[in-house]
Amino acid sequence: MIVRDVMSTGAVTATRTETVRSVVIKMLSRDCGAIPVVENDGTLVGLVAVRDIMIPLYPNYGDYIHDNVHSRDFVEMEEGYPEVLEKKVEDIMSRNPLTVSPAAPILEAASYMGLKHFRRIPVAENEKLVGMVSIADINRGLFFNRGIDKR
């Protein structure tokens, strides 16, 4: 089974110049954790994940609560959220995201996601976004194609 068999098409996208606020609205309304960033011609240039939106709230990008040496003022950090929402997508997006071809075997896509701890990745062909594939898509494909007891 290949990625094309299980991927979602018609992905919600963003442009570089949109605000983070608009991307958050798209994420919440579609219950998705990542939005591909494309040019007008459909060329994939980035990806905005929930993590990309939350990281700017930390004073030294990447400082997490597991740092026992420094105390954090989490209320002050939360007060910075409106400022993050006004940033442009290009300021926070992950550039040149890992992609998979629609012709790739689904377990190849799953292995990339497993290695990088991703739940979904863009599907691109000739640098153009053609869809998204998630772990859930792959599991559904495997279950319905291989997992149903056909006795």
C-alpha positions in Angstrom: 0.0 0.0 0.0 1.3 3.5 -0.9 0.8 6.9 0.7 -1.5 8.0 -2.0 -4.0 5.3 -0.9 -4.3 6.7 2.6 -3.4 10.4 2.5 -5.8 13.2 3.0 -6.1 15.7 0.2 -7.4 19.2 0.3 -5.3 20.2 3.3 -5.9 23.5 5.0 -2.9 25.6 4.2 -1.3 28.9 5.2 0.9 31.5 3.5 4.1 33.0 4.8 2.4 36.4 5.4 -0.6 35.2 7.4 -0.6 35.8 11.1 -0.1 33.1 13.6 -3.6 34.0 14.9 -5.2 32.9 11.6 -3.3 29.6 11.7 -4.4 28.9 15.2 -8.0 29.5 14.2 -7.6 27.1 11.3 -6.0 24.5 13.6 -8.8 24.8 16.2 -11.6 24.8 13.6 -10.2 21.7 11.8 -8.8 20.0 15.0 -5.4 19.6 13.4 -2.0 20.0 14.8 0.0 21.2 11.8 -0.7 23.4 8.8 1.4 23.3 5.7 2.7 26.7 4.4 2.6 27.1 0.6 3.3 29.7 -2.0 0.5 30.8 -4.4 1.5 28.0 -6.9 1.2 25.3 -4.2 5.0 24.9 -3.6 5.5 23.7 0.0 7.8 26.0 1.9 7.1 25.2 5.5 5.0 23.7 8.2 3.5 25.3 11.3 2.9 22.8 14.2 1.4 23.5 17.6 4.9 23.2 19.0 6.1 26.1 16.7 3.4 28.3 18.2 4.2 27.4 21.8 8.0 27.6 21.6 8.1 31.5 21.4 6.5 31.7 24.8 9.6 30.3 26.4 12.2 33.0 27.1 15.1 31.2 25.5 13.4 29.2 22.7 13.3 25.7 23.8 13.6 26.2 27.6 11.1 23.7 29.1 9.6 23.3 32.5 12.0 20.3 33.1 14.8 22.8 33.7 15.1 22.6 37.5 17.9 25.1 37.6 15.9 28.2 36.6 12.5 29.1 37.8 9.9 30.2 35.3 7.1 32.8 35.6 4.5 30.9 33.7 1.9 33.6 34.2 4.2 36.2 32.5 5.0 33.7 29.7 1.2 33.2 29.1 0.8 37.0 28.9 3.1 36.9 25.9 0.7 34.8 23.9 -1.1 37.7 22.1 2.3 38.9 20.9 3.0 35.5 19.4 -0.4 35.5 17.7 0.5 38.7 15.8 3.7 37.3 14.4 3.8 36.3 10.7 3.8 32.6 9.9 7.3 32.9 8.3 8.6 34.0 11.7 7.8 30.7 13.4 7.3 28.0 10.7 9.6 25.1 10.2 11.2 25.6 6.8 11.7 22.9 4.3 9.8 20.3 6.2 10.3 16.6 5.8 8.0 15.3 3.2 7.0 12.0 1.7 6.1 11.1 -1.9 2.6 9.9 -2.7 4.2 6.8 -4.3 6.2 5.9 -1.1 5.1 2.7 0.8 3.0 3.7 3.9 5.4 2.0 6.3 8.3 4.2 4.9 6.2 7.2 5.8 5.5 5.7 9.2 9.2 5.1 9.8 10.0 8.8 9.1 7.3 9.8 11.5 8.5 7.4 14.1 12.1 8.6 13.9 11.2 12.3 14.1 8.3 11.8 16.6 5.8 13.4 14.1 2.1 12.5 14.0 1.7 13.7 10.4 3.8 14.8 7.5 3.2 16.6 4.2 2.9 14.7 1.0 4.7 16.4 -1.9 5.3 15.8 -5.5 7.7 18.0 -7.5 7.9 20.3 -4.4 4.1 20.9 -4.6 1.8 19.9 -1.7 -0.6 17.2 -2.7 -1.8 16.1 0.8 -1.0 15.2 4.3 -0.6 11.7 5.8 -0.9 10.9 9.5 -0.3 8.0 11.7 -4.0 7.5 12.0 -4.3 7.4 8.2 -1.7 4.7 8.0 -3.3 2.7 10.8 -6.7 2.9 9.1 -5.2 1.8 5.8 -3.5 -1.1 7.4 -6.5 -2.1 9.4 -9.0 -2.0 6.6 -6.7 -3.6 4.1 -4.7 -6.1 6.2 -6.3 -6.3 9.6 -9.9 -7.2 9.1 -10.5 -10.9 9.8 -11.8 -12.2 6.4 -12.9 -15.6 7.7 
